[in-house]
Amino acid sequence: MGLAACTLPVWRAAPAQVAPPWVTQEVAPGIHIREGVDEDVSASNDDAIANIGFVIGRDAVAVMDPGGSLHDGRRLRASIRQATPLPIRYVLLSHVHPDHVFGAGAFSADHPVYVGHAGLPRALSLRWEYYRTRTEAILGKDTVGAPVLPTLLVRDHAQIDLGGRVLELTAHGIAHTDSDLSAFDRQTGTLMAADLLFVRRVPSLDGSLKGWLQELAKLKSSAAKRAVPGHGPTSVDWPLGCRDLERYLGVLLRETRAAIAQGRDIDAAVKTVGLSERRRWALFDDYNGHNVIQAFKEVEWE
Amino acid sequence: MGVTRTCLLALVMSTLGVLGQSRAAPADDSEAIMHAHAAQDAAERVARWKDLQHAIFGTRALKDGAGVIQIEAPEHALDAALVPITLTMKSATPIKGLYLVIDNNPSPVASHFTFGPRADPRSLKLRVRVNQYTFIHAVAETADGGLFVSQQFVKTSGGCSAPVGADNAQALKDMGLMKLHLLGTFTPGKPLQAQLMIRHPNFNGMQMDQITRNYTPARFIRTIDATYDGSAVFHLDSDISLSTDPVITFGFVPDKQGTMQLVVRDSDNALFNHSFDVPAG
């Protein structure tokens, strides 16, 4: 960590042009997604661990999550510039977590409208600095930048028009976090679910387990035929692609309830709940115990 | 989505933690406690505990707690804002009190229990916040004034300045709600374990809104009194280190069917009062 802190800022200070474009996949016409790695933030991955991307309309571009660091965001911007000269008019911030929003500052020169859940400004205000300190301890100084708050707030539903292409935005009830926003492109039947959908990488629970299951049930009945997960492959069939997530959350709820009914303590529950899921997910050991604690706190008050 | 991992990896003390340390320590803590800095190596940790020991117990001697008091905590806490602690006590001389000290927390004395005649002090469980890598010390005090200490090292960081979670809104809304679960079968005269749950955000005053630069005002539980048919089970002097929605598992000896009464007072002097039938009606 010491080495990183000493050496990284030197090349971080280099101009934005040196950020090479990410490889993206066009999961549907005009929707380009960069696949994040199934890792936690480290000096070697620039916090490029989430699926991020952009949607190109006739007149403008919308970014669906600017990435996990300024560098991650700059590389996404380079990908956009490679694909189209159209202005970047919107940057969607899907929720409060750093791997999705810390690239926001990379787009400030584009003067986009930053879009988020109505609860996002408060969530970011409370957490940005906390997350920044921790992320910069790993990536180096000035890799995150000052807080970027959304200016277009979505309370329930909203639409943004990219010219002949309307993205339907939904602000969800408390689920993965208390600031989850999804975007639906009706034209291609593509749901950009961000972290409401984890595939392959173990979900992390930072909102409400029961709330997440409820929001997932609603999303399953949407007209989408494919979805872009916040982590995992760039695209999955919908609603088939949420099968693993739904099963995991169901196991978490059922087994946590059972542990509480049996009078088991939270520390005992952490060691047993969800273990049948262990070999099905990347990073299971890093997150499952924390998820059990969150689930336990919620369920013990039922 | 590296939230938890980030917390675990961050060895450095957070800026918020430092700010919080200077502003959130309650006035009744000694200067020694307030100004002792984060210990970075074993020697400093030992010195830190010496300072604390002196501040809390003065010149009284502390004996090795092996066989008297045992502390169990996760070596690596999964959630710094909710670290489960189990304390087990065994002594020929009755135990009258227990101190739980989280050395490197801004306000280290997390809990001081005083046991009453209806207590069964052999086992206690609670959940605490842990702000950084730290020793946790548990000190049992026997009726004859003996002090016995055990310790465990816990690795985690950020528990005190950790941002408020979504659950805190609920905690504030339902503040003062309580549940009591009896863990086991009621038999008159036989010890029984009970789990007390209290809805309370236990805001420690260290969560800052970075944009407005305002802190969520501290509001935390100061005391809990548990009595059984008017006879004391325990009195707890508590502090900012208890987790949101505190859960405390304790033992008591119900001589007959009766009523467990809980009186909780917080830092705003709000009183929360609940009674529970034993056995549950």
Interface residues (C-beta under 8 A of the other chain):
Chain A: M1 D40 V41 D47 I49 A50 G68 H97 P98 D99 H100 P121 R122 L124 S125 L126 R127 W128 E129 Y130 Y131 T133 R134 T135 A137 I138 P147 L149 I174 T177 D178 D195 R201 S204 D206 G207 S208 G230 H231 G263 D265 I266 D267 V270 D286 Y287 G289 H290 I293 Q294 K297 E298 E300 W301
Chain B: M1 G2 V3 T4 R5 T6 C7 L9 A10 L11 V12 S14 T15 L16 P74 L78 D79 L82 P84 T86 K125 R127 G158 S161 A162 P163 V164 G165 A166 D167 K179 H181 L183 M197 R199 Q207 M208 D209 Q210 I211 T212 D245 V247 T249
